Amino acid sequence: MAQETMEQKEKKNQEYNEYVKQVTPTHSLPANMLKAFLTGGAICVVGQVILNVAADTFGMDKDTAGSWCSMILVLLSVILTGFNIYPSIANWGGAGALVPITGFANSVAAPAIEFQKEGQVFGIGCKIFTIAGPVILYGIFTSWALGLIYWVGKMLGLF
């Protein structure tokens, strides 16, 4: 076999770069930001409607209405995840769908649904927190560390 010349290698490299450019999706930052804003805004509007209905129609105080709002939004997110609708919303809306509480509920429900065929223990039990687990772990650890810093600061008279 003859060795490739530098010219042939350069041509192959150029062809490869052309191919990569063709198959790489292009993204528009302003369009993605608008989609995230609209999606997150729609979720917030639904939440506000739930708060208003709970307070005005059912006479709940602000804290109780807020609790019901969170529970209903989580329930809606899990139901939409179960029907494979929420992933499409998240794909279109990006961070607008993933940052609110609905995105966290989706990140817990999606692995549970995906791995249910492997059984209750080795499927759902082992995989349910695959995505949300690190968020929970580091959220708890960070709050503990900050609480410790605050406590030591109070003991030393810094706070």
C-alpha positions in Angstrom: 0.0 0.0 0.0 1.2 3.4 -0.9 1.4 6.1 1.7 -1.1 8.9 1.4 0.4 12.1 0.3 0.0 15.3 2.3 -2.3 16.5 -0.4 -4.6 13.5 -0.1 -4.7 13.8 3.7 -5.5 17.5 3.5 -8.4 16.7 1.0 -9.8 14.0 3.3 -9.6 16.4 6.3 -11.4 19.1 4.3 -14.1 16.7 3.2 -14.5 15.6 6.8 -14.8 19.2 8.0 -17.4 19.9 5.3 -19.4 16.8 6.5 -19.2 17.9 10.1 -20.5 21.4 9.2 -23.4 19.9 7.3 -24.6 17.5 10.1 -23.9 19.9 13.0 -27.2 21.6 14.0 -27.2 25.3 14.1 -28.7 27.2 17.0 -29.9 30.8 17.3 -29.3 32.1 20.8 -32.0 34.8 20.5 -34.6 32.2 19.3 -33.6 29.8 22.1 -33.9 32.6 24.7 -37.4 33.6 23.4 -38.5 29.9 23.4 -37.3 29.5 27.0 -39.0 32.8 28.0 -42.3 31.7 26.5 -42.2 28.2 27.9 -41.2 29.3 31.4 -43.7 32.2 31.2 -46.5 29.8 30.3 -45.6 27.5 33.2 -45.7 30.5 35.5 -49.1 31.7 34.1 -50.5 28.2 34.8 -49.1 28.4 38.3 -50.6 31.9 38.9 -54.0 30.7 37.6 -53.8 27.8 40.1 -52.9 30.2 42.9 -55.7 32.6 42.1 -58.3 29.8 41.8 -57.1 28.3 45.1 -57.3 31.6 46.9 -60.4 33.1 45.3 -62.6 30.1 44.7 -61.6 27.9 47.5 -60.7 30.6 50.0 -57.2 29.2 50.8 -54.5 31.4 52.5 -51.4 32.2 50.5 -49.2 29.4 51.9 -51.9 26.7 51.4 -52.6 27.9 47.9 -48.8 27.9 47.2 -48.6 24.3 48.4 -51.5 23.2 46.2 -50.0 25.1 43.3 -46.7 23.2 43.7 -48.4 19.8 44.0 -50.6 20.4 41.0 -47.7 21.6 38.8 -45.6 18.5 39.8 -48.6 16.3 39.1 -49.2 17.9 35.7 -45.5 17.5 34.9 -45.4 13.8 35.8 -48.6 13.1 33.8 -47.2 14.9 30.7 -43.9 13.0 31.2 -45.9 9.7 31.3 -47.6 10.6 28.0 -44.2 11.6 26.5 -45.4 15.2 26.0 -43.2 17.0 28.5 -39.9 15.9 26.8 -41.2 17.6 23.6 -42.0 20.8 25.6 -38.5 20.7 27.2 -36.8 20.1 23.9 -38.6 23.1 22.4 -38.5 25.4 25.5 -35.1 24.4 26.9 -34.3 25.9 30.3 -37.8 27.5 30.4 -39.2 24.0 30.9 -36.3 22.5 32.8 -35.6 25.1 35.5 -39.1 25.4 37.2 -40.4 22.7 39.6 -42.0 21.0 36.6 -38.6 20.3 35.2 -37.4 18.7 38.4 -40.5 16.5 38.6 -39.8 15.5 35.0 -36.2 14.6 35.8 -37.5 12.2 38.6 -40.4 10.7 36.6 -38.6 10.1 33.3 -36.1 7.5 34.6 -38.8 5.8 36.7 -40.9 5.4 33.6 -38.0 4.4 31.4 -36.7 1.7 33.7 -40.0 0.3 35.1 -39.6 -2.7 32.8 -36.6 -3.8 34.9 -38.8 -4.1 38.0 -39.6 -2.2 41.2 -36.2 -2.6 42.9 -33.6 -2.8 40.1 -35.5 -0.6 37.7 -37.5 2.1 39.4 -35.7 2.0 42.8 -32.2 2.1 41.4 -32.7 4.5 38.5 -35.4 7.0 39.8 -32.8 9.6 41.0 -30.4 9.1 38.1 -30.8 12.7 36.9 -32.2 14.4 40.0 -30.0 12.6 42.5 -26.9 14.9 42.1 -29.2 17.9 42.4 -30.6 16.7 45.6 -27.2 15.5 47.0 -25.3 18.7 46.3 -28.3 20.9 47.3 -28.4 19.2 50.7 -24.6 19.3 51.1 -24.4 22.9 50.1 -27.2 23.9 52.6 -25.4 21.9 55.3 -22.1 23.6 54.6 -23.5 27.1 54.5 -25.5 26.4 57.7 -22.2 25.3 59.4 -20.5 28.4 58.2 -23.3 30.5 59.5 -23.3 28.7 62.8 -19.6 29.2 63.3 -19.9 32.8 62.2 -22.6 33.4 64.8 -20.4 31.7 67.5 -17.5 34.0 66.6 -19.8 37.1 66.4 -19.4 37.7 62.7 -23.1 37.5 61.9 
